[in-house]
Structure formats: C-alpha cells, structure tokens
Amino acid sequence: MLCRSILEEGEEVATKTKIKYVLGEDIDLKKEVFLLNNGERLTDAKARQITKDVLKRVHGRPSLTGPKKVSPEVKARVPEKLKRKLDREAKRQGVTPSAIIREALESYLSA
C-alpha cells in the first residue's frame, strides 16, 4: 500500500485512523501503467507526494485550544435520563452534545 512506504520513511500517521476501504493488491508502478485524471502517469514518487498531501489534509476535529494543539478532554458520568435529555437537546439545536456541555460550563464558571 502507498501509506506503508511513507510510514517506512519515518512519517507519523494518527493512531486512531480507521481504514474504511481496501482497494486490493499493491501494484508495481514501474511495470504497470496507471494514468491520473489529467493523463499523467502515476509513478512511485508521484504516489508518495499525493499520499503526503492527503495526509496533511486528514485530521480530526479542529482544536479548541489553538492551531496544532490538542484540546483537553473532560469526562463525567451522568444518569441515563440526563444523557437522553442532552442528546435530544443537541439534536433539536443541531449541535453536538459537546457544544452544549461547553456552553453550560462557560456559563456556570463565568457566573
């Protein structure tokens, strides 16, 4: 796979990335001709560059702390009834439960 060659070069990839698609066997781009949409032949070097470009764009949710920083995570256990209320309200507002929790914490702690 193309990603394997990048990993062997020492590049890091997020550990929580789930593989959604398996395209099949690797191909030897020196022996087989594969053309890109623009008609250009795909080479190993071009494949590595495409993979690097894609991996730069692939990332999780945007940081709430700042660019290239991990946002701290807070966990709390709640009664099932409260969780259902939270989920219903999030769906009603069209936001995530996390957004409602952040807003509630901001409001509570600024009081």
C-alpha positions as CSV (number, residue, x, y, z in Angstrom):
1,M,0.0,0.0,0.0
2,L,1.2,3.5,-0.6
3,C,0.8,4.5,3.0
4,R,3.3,1.8,4.0
5,S,6.1,3.4,2.0
6,I,5.5,6.7,3.8
7,L,5.5,5.0,7.2
8,E,8.8,3.3,6.4
9,E,10.3,6.8,5.7
10,G,9.5,7.8,9.3
11,E,6.4,9.9,8.8
12,E,3.8,9.7,11.5
13,V,0.1,9.0,11.0
14,A,-2.6,9.4,13.6
15,T,-3.1,6.2,15.6
16,K,-6.9,6.4,15.7
17,T,-7.3,6.5,11.9
18,K,-9.7,3.8,10.8
19,I,-9.2,2.2,7.4
20,K,-12.6,2.4,5.6
21,Y,-11.5,1.0,2.2
22,V,-9.2,-1.7,1.0
23,L,-8.6,-1.3,-2.7
24,G,-6.8,-4.6,-3.4
25,E,-3.3,-5.7,-4.2
26,D,-0.4,-3.3,-4.4
27,I,0.8,-2.7,-8.0
28,D,4.3,-2.1,-9.3
29,L,4.1,1.3,-10.8
30,K,7.4,0.7,-12.7
31,K,5.8,-2.2,-14.6
32,E,2.1,-1.2,-14.8
33,V,0.9,2.0,-16.3
34,F,-1.7,3.9,-14.2
35,L,-2.9,7.2,-15.6
36,L,-4.3,10.0,-13.4
37,N,-7.3,12.0,-14.4
38,N,-5.1,14.6,-16.1
39,G,-3.5,11.9,-18.2
40,E,-0.2,11.9,-16.3
41,R,1.4,8.6,-15.5
42,L,1.4,7.7,-11.8
43,T,4.9,7.0,-10.6
44,D,6.1,5.9,-7.1
45,A,7.3,9.4,-6.5
46,K,4.0,11.0,-7.5
47,A,2.1,8.4,-5.4
48,R,4.2,9.3,-2.4
49,Q,3.6,13.0,-3.0
50,I,-0.2,12.5,-3.4
51,T,-0.2,10.4,-0.2
52,K,1.7,13.1,1.8
53,D,-0.6,15.8,0.5
54,V,-3.7,13.8,1.5
55,L,-2.3,13.0,5.0
56,K,-1.7,16.7,5.6
57,R,-5.4,17.4,5.0
58,V,-6.6,14.5,7.0
59,H,-7.1,15.4,10.6
60,G,-9.7,15.2,13.3
61,R,-11.9,17.9,14.7
62,P,-10.4,21.4,14.9
63,S,-8.6,22.2,18.1
64,L,-10.5,24.4,20.6
65,T,-7.2,25.4,22.2
66,G,-5.4,26.7,19.1
67,P,-3.7,25.7,15.9
68,K,-1.8,22.4,16.1
69,K,-2.7,22.0,19.8
70,V,-4.7,19.2,21.4
71,S,-7.8,20.3,23.2
72,P,-8.0,18.9,26.7
73,E,-10.8,16.3,27.3
74,V,-13.1,16.3,30.3
75,K,-15.2,13.2,31.1
76,A,-18.1,12.8,33.5
77,R,-20.6,10.1,34.2
78,V,-24.2,11.1,34.2
79,P,-27.5,9.4,34.8
80,E,-29.1,7.8,31.7
81,K,-32.0,10.2,31.8
82,L,-29.8,13.3,31.8
83,K,-27.8,11.8,28.8
84,R,-31.0,11.3,26.8
85,K,-32.1,14.9,27.6
86,L,-28.7,16.2,26.4
87,D,-28.8,14.2,23.2
88,R,-32.4,15.4,22.5
89,E,-31.5,19.0,23.0
90,A,-28.3,18.7,20.9
91,K,-30.4,17.2,18.1
92,R,-33.0,19.9,18.5
93,Q,-30.4,22.7,18.2
94,G,-28.5,20.9,15.5
95,V,-25.2,20.9,17.5
96,T,-23.2,18.2,19.3
97,P,-23.7,17.3,22.9
98,S,-20.1,18.6,23.5
99,A,-21.1,22.0,22.3
100,I,-23.9,22.2,24.8
101,I,-21.7,20.9,27.6
102,R,-19.0,23.6,26.8
103,E,-21.6,26.3,26.7
104,A,-23.1,25.2,30.1
105,L,-19.6,25.0,31.7
106,E,-18.7,28.5,30.3
107,S,-22.0,29.9,31.7
108,Y,-21.6,28.2,35.1
109,L,-18.0,29.1,35.6
110,S,-18.4,32.7,34.5
111,A,-21.2,33.3,37.0
